[in-house]
Amino acid sequence: MEAVWEHFRKKGTWPYWHDLKRPLKRAHVDPRLALEQLSEQLVITPARRRPSVKNWPEGEVRLSVASVSQMHRSEEYLRSLFGLIDLLAEVQQSQAMVHGQAVEVSTSDLHYLRQTKSSKEGDSLSFAAIPLAYGEPWCAGGSPANGWAGTETTIVVDHRVQRFAGVSDIHDYWRRRREAIEASMVSQPQTPEAAPTLGAIHPVIAAASSQLYRDGHFTDAVLRAFKAVEHRVQEATGSSEIGQRLMNNTFGGTNPRLDVADSSGPSSAGERDGHKMLFMGAMVGIRNVLAHGDHRVDDADEARDAIAFASLLMRRIDRAAARLRT
C-alpha cells in the first residue's frame, strides 16, 4: 500500500503492477501474497481476477479512500477530495434541471469554477484527488484523461453527490458514505447478476467457448474459439499445417482448397483474398497472441466480439466444405 501511495503522490496517477516491481522486490514483498492479505476494500485491482504473467500481476493498482486516509501526508488529498465534492454538488444542482440528474463534468469545467471561487475563498482547491473519486458511491462514472485520444478527465455525478456536500472531515465522510450505501441497498434490492451469454453463435464455437465465457474466463474462451476454427480447417482439408501457413495454403490462390466466396463475377476474387487475410489475421493477431503472448482479454464485450468473429469464420468454413462435398 505504501508503494502504491508513494507512486501516486509522485506521479499523480495510480501505478500499474509493473511500476511496483522494483519497490516491492526491494522490500521483499510477494505481490500475490500481498493481494491475499489485503481486501478489495483497501486495494482495488483487476489482478484479483486476471491470470498472472510470469507470476507477476497485471493491470492498475488503486487504493480506496479508506486506505488513503491511513497513509502518510494524506490530509491534503482528503481536503481536496471534500472540496471537489462541493464543486461537483454545485454543478449538479445547477445543471440537473437542464441535463437530467446525471451530469458529466470535465476538468476544464472545474478549473473555471475554481477560478471563480479563488477570488472569494483563496486558491485552496486542488484536483489532485480526482483519481480517488472513481468507485465512490457519490460518483456515477467518468474517465481519466487520454492524451493519445485528446480527451480530458471527466467525472459523472447525479443527485447522490448532494448527500456528501459540506463534508467536514473523514469521520463525517464515513458516516455519510455508510448512510448512502445503506440507502442504496434499501431502494435497489440486490438481485443475482445474470452470467454473460454469447447468443446464437455457431454450435462448434458454442461448445468450445460458452461455458468458459459464462464463468468469466474470457481469454481461454476466445483462444478455444480460434483453436476450434483452426481444427475445423485442418479437418476439412486433411492438412496437418497450423496457424498462418494453414490459412494461406487453404484459402489462397486462384483455386483455393476451401472457397469461402459467396459472390460470383469480378468481386469473387477480392472476396476470396479478403477472407484469406481474415483467417490469417485471426491466427496471427488473436490465436497466437493469446496462446504465446502476454495479452489477456479482461472485458466481456471484447471477448464476445472476438468469439462472434470466430463464429463467422466457422460458418464460412461450413459453406465452403459443403460446396466441396458436392
Contacts in CASP RR format, 6 or more apart in sequence:
PFRMAT RR
TARGET T0000
AUTHOR 0000-0000-0000
METHOD contacts of the structure
MODEL  1
MEAVWEHFRKKGTWPYWHDLKRPLKRAHVDPRLALEQLSEQLVITPARRR
PSVKNWPEGEVRLSVASVSQMHRSEEYLRSLFGLIDLLAEVQQSQAMVHG
QAVEVSTSDLHYLRQTKSSKEGDSLSFAAIPLAYGEPWCAGGSPANGWAG
TETTIVVDHRVQRFAGVSDIHDYWRRRREAIEASMVSQPQTPEAAPTLGA
IHPVIAAASSQLYRDGHFTDAVLRAFKAVEHRVQEATGSSEIGQRLMNNT
FGGTNPRLDVADSSGPSSAGERDGHKMLFMGAMVGIRNVLAHGDHRVDDA
DEARDAIAFASLLMRRIDRAAARLRT
1 38 0 8 1.000
1 42 0 8 1.000
1 43 0 8 1.000
1 63 0 8 1.000
1 67 0 8 1.000
1 71 0 8 1.000
2 71 0 8 1.000
2 72 0 8 1.000
3 15 0 8 1.000
3 20 0 8 1.000
3 23 0 8 1.000
3 24 0 8 1.000
3 27 0 8 1.000
3 29 0 8 1.000
4 14 0 8 1.000
4 15 0 8 1.000
4 20 0 8 1.000
4 43 0 8 1.000
4 61 0 8 1.000
4 62 0 8 1.000
4 63 0 8 1.000
5 63 0 8 1.000
5 67 0 8 1.000
5 68 0 8 1.000
5 71 0 8 1.000
5 72 0 8 1.000
5 74 0 8 1.000
6 23 0 8 1.000
7 14 0 8 1.000
7 15 0 8 1.000
7 19 0 8 1.000
7 20 0 8 1.000
8 14 0 8 1.000
8 15 0 8 1.000
8 63 0 8 1.000
8 131 0 8 1.000
9 73 0 8 1.000
12 128 0 8 1.000
12 131 0 8 1.000
13 131 0 8 1.000
13 144 0 8 1.000
14 60 0 8 1.000
14 61 0 8 1.000
14 62 0 8 1.000
14 63 0 8 1.000
14 131 0 8 1.000
15 60 0 8 1.000
15 61 0 8 1.000
16 58 0 8 1.000
16 59 0 8 1.000
16 60 0 8 1.000
16 61 0 8 1.000
17 31 0 8 1.000
17 45 0 8 1.000
17 47 0 8 1.000
17 56 0 8 1.000
17 57 0 8 1.000
17 58 0 8 1.000
17 59 0 8 1.000
17 61 0 8 1.000
18 56 0 8 1.000
18 58 0 8 1.000
20 31 0 8 1.000
20 61 0 8 1.000
21 56 0 8 1.000
24 31 0 8 1.000
24 34 0 8 1.000
31 47 0 8 1.000
31 56 0 8 1.000
31 57 0 8 1.000
32 52 0 8 1.000
32 55 0 8 1.000
32 57 0 8 1.000
34 43 0 8 1.000
35 43 0 8 1.000
35 45 0 8 1.000
35 47 0 8 1.000
35 48 0 8 1.000
35 57 0 8 1.000
40 48 0 8 1.000
41 64 0 8 1.000
41 66 0 8 1.000
42 63 0 8 1.000
42 64 0 8 1.000
42 66 0 8 1.000
42 67 0 8 1.000
43 61 0 8 1.000
43 62 0 8 1.000
43 63 0 8 1.000
43 64 0 8 1.000
43 67 0 8 1.000
44 61 0 8 1.000
44 62 0 8 1.000
44 63 0 8 1.000
44 64 0 8 1.000
45 57 0 8 1.000
45 59 0 8 1.000
45 60 0 8 1.000
45 61 0 8 1.000
45 62 0 8 1.000
46 58 0 8 1.000
46 59 0 8 1.000
46 60 0 8 1.000
46 298 0 8 1.000
47 57 0 8 1.000
47 58 0 8 1.000
47 59 0 8 1.000
47 61 0 8 1.000
49 216 0 8 1.000
49 298 0 8 1.000
50 57 0 8 1.000
50 58 0 8 1.000
50 59 0 8 1.000
50 296 0 8 1.000
50 298 0 8 1.000
51 219 0 8 1.000
51 296 0 8 1.000
52 58 0 8 1.000
53 294 0 8 1.000
53 296 0 8 1.000
58 294 0 8 1.000
58 296 0 8 1.000
62 131 0 8 1.000
62 134 0 8 1.000
63 71 0 8 1.000
65 78 0 8 1.000
65 81 0 8 1.000
65 132 0 8 1.000
65 136 0 8 1.000
65 173 0 8 1.000
68 74 0 8 1.000
68 77 0 8 1.000
68 78 0 8 1.000
68 132 0 8 1.000
69 78 0 8 1.000
69 170 0 8 1.000
76 126 0 8 1.000
76 128 0 8 1.000
77 128 0 8 1.000
77 129 0 8 1.000
77 132 0 8 1.000
78 129 0 8 1.000
78 170 0 8 1.000
78 173 0 8 1.000
79 124 0 8 1.000
80 125 0 8 1.000
80 126 0 8 1.000
80 127 0 8 1.000
80 128 0 8 1.000
80 129 0 8 1.000
81 129 0 8 1.000
81 132 0 8 1.000
81 133 0 8 1.000
82 166 0 8 1.000
82 167 0 8 1.000
82 168 0 8 1.000
82 173 0 8 1.000
83 125 0 8 1.000
84 110 0 8 1.000
84 125 0 8 1.000
84 127 0 8 1.000
84 129 0 8 1.000
84 130 0 8 1.000
84 133 0 8 1.000
85 138 0 8 1.000
85 161 0 8 1.000
85 164 0 8 1.000
85 165 0 8 1.000
85 166 0 8 1.000
85 167 0 8 1.000
86 165 0 8 1.000
86 166 0 8 1.000
87 110 0 8 1.000
87 113 0 8 1.000
87 114 0 8 1.000
87 117 0 8 1.000
87 125 0 8 1.000
88 105 0 8 1.000
88 138 0 8 1.000
88 155 0 8 1.000
88 157 0 8 1.000
88 161 0 8 1.000
89 157 0 8 1.000
89 161 0 8 1.000
89 162 0 8 1.000
89 164 0 8 1.000
89 165 0 8 1.000
89 166 0 8 1.000
90 113 0 8 1.000
90 165 0 8 1.000
91 103 0 8 1.000
91 105 0 8 1.000
91 109 0 8 1.000
91 113 0 8 1.000
91 157 0 8 1.000
92 101 0 8 1.000
92 103 0 8 1.000
92 157 0 8 1.000
92 158 0 8 1.000
92 159 0 8 1.000
92 161 0 8 1.000
92 162 0 8 1.000
93 162 0 8 1.000
95 103 0 8 1.000
96 103 0 8 1.000
96 158 0 8 1.000
96 159 0 8 1.000
101 158 0 8 1.000
101 159 0 8 1.000
102 140 0 8 1.000
102 156 0 8 1.000
102 157 0 8 1.000
102 158 0 8 1.000
103 156 0 8 1.000
103 157 0 8 1.000
103 158 0 8 1.000
104 142 0 8 1.000
104 154 0 8 1.000
104 155 0 8 1.000
104 156 0 8 1.000
105 154 0 8 1.000
105 155 0 8 1.000
105 156 0 8 1.000
105 157 0 8 1.000
106 152 0 8 1.000
106 153 0 8 1.000
106 154 0 8 1.000
107 127 0 8 1.000
107 130 0 8 1.000
107 145 0 8 1.000
107 152 0 8 1.000
107 153 0 8 1.000
107 154 0 8 1.000
108 152 0 8 1.000
110 127 0 8 1.000
111 127 0 8 1.000
114 123 0 8 1.000
114 125 0 8 1.000
114 127 0 8 1.000
117 125 0 8 1.000
118 125 0 8 1.000
130 144 0 8 1.000
130 153 0 8 1.000
130 155 0 8 1.000
131 144 0 8 1.000
133 139 0 8 1.000
133 155 0 8 1.000
134 141 0 8 1.000
134 142 0 8 1.000
134 155 0 8 1.000
135 141 0 8 1.000
136 177 0 8 1.000
137 160 0 8 1.000
137 177 0 8 1.000
137 180 0 8 1.000
137 181 0 8 1.000
137 184 0 8 1.000
138 157 0 8 1.000
138 160 0 8 1.000
138 161 0 8 1.000
138 163 0 8 1.000
138 164 0 8 1.000
138 180 0 8 1.000
139 155 0 8 1.000
139 156 0 8 1.000
139 157 0 8 1.000
139 161 0 8 1.000
140 156 0 8 1.000
140 157 0 8 1.000
140 158 0 8 1.000
140 160 0 8 1.000
141 155 0 8 1.000
141 156 0 8 1.000
142 154 0 8 1.000
142 155 0 8 1.000
142 156 0 8 1.000
143 151 0 8 1.000
143 153 0 8 1.000
143 154 0 8 1.000
144 153 0 8 1.000
145 151 0 8 1.000
145 152 0 8 1.000
145 153 0 8 1.000
160 180 0 8 1.000
163 176 0 8 1.000
163 179 0 8 1.000
163 180 0 8 1.000
164 173 0 8 1.000
164 176 0 8 1.000
164 177 0 8 1.000
164 180 0 8 1.000
167 173 0 8 1.000
167 176 0 8 1.000
195 214 0 8 1.000
195 215 0 8 1.000
196 213 0 8 1.000
196 214 0 8 1.000
196 216 0 8 1.000
196 300 0 8 1.000
196 304 0 8 1.000
197 210 0 8 1.000
197 213 0 8 1.000
197 214 0 8 1.000
198 206 0 8 1.000
198 209 0 8 1.000
198 210 0 8 1.000
198 213 0 8 1.000
198 304 0 8 1.000
198 307 0 8 1.000
198 308 0 8 1.000
201 209 0 8 1.000
201 210 0 8 1.000
201 307 0 8 1.000
201 308 0 8 1.000
201 311 0 8 1.000
202 310 0 8 1.000
202 311 0 8 1.000
202 314 0 8 1.000
202 315 0 8 1.000
202 318 0 8 1.000
204 228 0 8 1.000
204 232 0 8 1.000
204 314 0 8 1.000
205 225 0 8 1.000
205 228 0 8 1.000
205 229 0 8 1.000
205 307 0 8 1.000
205 310 0 8 1.000
205 311 0 8 1.000
205 314 0 8 1.000
207 228 0 8 1.000
208 224 0 8 1.000
208 225 0 8 1.000
208 227 0 8 1.000
208 228 0 8 1.000
209 221 0 8 1.000
209 222 0 8 1.000
209 224 0 8 1.000
209 225 0 8 1.000
209 228 0 8 1.000
209 307 0 8 1.000
209 310 0 8 1.000
210 221 0 8 1.000
212 218 0 8 1.000
212 220 0 8 1.000
212 221 0 8 1.000
212 224 0 8 1.000
213 221 0 8 1.000
213 300 0 8 1.000
213 303 0 8 1.000
213 304 0 8 1.000
213 307 0 8 1.000
216 300 0 8 1.000
218 297 0 8 1.000
218 298 0 8 1.000
218 299 0 8 1.000
218 300 0 8 1.000
218 302 0 8 1.000
218 303 0 8 1.000
219 290 0 8 1.000
219 296 0 8 1.000
219 297 0 8 1.000
219 298 0 8 1.000
219 303 0 8 1.000
221 297 0 8 1.000
221 303 0 8 1.000
221 307 0 8 1.000
222 286 0 8 1.000
222 290 0 8 1.000
222 297 0 8 1.000
222 303 0 8 1.000
222 306 0 8 1.000
222 307 0 8 1.000
222 310 0 8 1.000
223 287 0 8 1.000
223 290 0 8 1.000
223 291 0 8 1.000
225 306 0 8 1.000
225 307 0 8 1.000
225 310 0 8 1.000
225 311 0 8 1.000
226 282 0 8 1.000
226 283 0 8 1.000
226 286 0 8 1.000
226 287 0 8 1.000
226 290 0 8 1.000
226 310 0 8 1.000
227 287 0 8 1.000
228 310 0 8 1.000
228 314 0 8 1.000
229 279 0 8 1.000
229 282 0 8 1.000
229 287 0 8 1.000
229 310 0 8 1.000
229 313 0 8 1.000
229 314 0 8 1.000
229 317 0 8 1.000
230 242 0 8 1.000
230 243 0 8 1.000
230 246 0 8 1.000
230 283 0 8 1.000
230 287 0 8 1.000
232 314 0 8 1.000
232 317 0 8 1.000
233 239 0 8 1.000
233 246 0 8 1.000
233 247 0 8 1.000
233 250 0 8 1.000
233 258 0 8 1.000
233 279 0 8 1.000
233 317 0 8 1.000
234 240 0 8 1.000
234 241 0 8 1.000
234 242 0 8 1.000
234 246 0 8 1.000
236 258 0 8 1.000
236 317 0 8 1.000
236 320 0 8 1.000
236 321 0 8 1.000
236 324 0 8 1.000
237 250 0 8 1.000
237 257 0 8 1.000
237 258 0 8 1.000
239 246 0 8 1.000
239 249 0 8 1.000
239 250 0 8 1.000
239 257 0 8 1.000
241 249 0 8 1.000
243 280 0 8 1.000
243 283 0 8 1.000
243 284 0 8 1.000
243 287 0 8 1.000
243 288 0 8 1.000
244 280 0 8 1.000
244 281 0 8 1.000
244 283 0 8 1.000
244 284 0 8 1.000
246 283 0 8 1.000
247 276 0 8 1.000
247 279 0 8 1.000
247 280 0 8 1.000
247 281 0 8 1.000
247 282 0 8 1.000
247 283 0 8 1.000
248 276 0 8 1.000
248 280 0 8 1.000
249 257 0 8 1.000
250 256 0 8 1.000
250 257 0 8 1.000
250 258 0 8 1.000
250 279 0 8 1.000
251 257 0 8 1.000
251 258 0 8 1.000
251 260 0 8 1.000
251 272 0 8 1.000
251 275 0 8 1.000
251 276 0 8 1.000
251 279 0 8 1.000
251 280 0 8 1.000
252 272 0 8 1.000
252 273 0 8 1.000
252 276 0 8 1.000
253 272 0 8 1.000
253 276 0 8 1.000
254 269 0 8 1.000
256 272 0 8 1.000
256 276 0 8 1.000
258 317 0 8 1.000
258 320 0 8 1.000
258 321 0 8 1.000
258 324 0 8 1.000
259 272 0 8 1.000
259 320 0 8 1.000
259 323 0 8 1.000
259 324 0 8 1.000
260 271 0 8 1.000
260 272 0 8 1.000
260 275 0 8 1.000
260 316 0 8 1.000
260 317 0 8 1.000
260 319 0 8 1.000
260 320 0 8 1.000
261 268 0 8 1.000
261 270 0 8 1.000
261 271 0 8 1.000
261 272 0 8 1.000
261 275 0 8 1.000
262 271 0 8 1.000
262 319 0 8 1.000
263 271 0 8 1.000
275 316 0 8 1.000
278 313 0 8 1.000
279 313 0 8 1.000
282 309 0 8 1.000
282 310 0 8 1.000
282 313 0 8 1.000
286 306 0 8 1.000
286 309 0 8 1.000
289 295 0 8 1.000
290 297 0 8 1.000
297 303 0 8 1.000
297 306 0 8 1.000
END
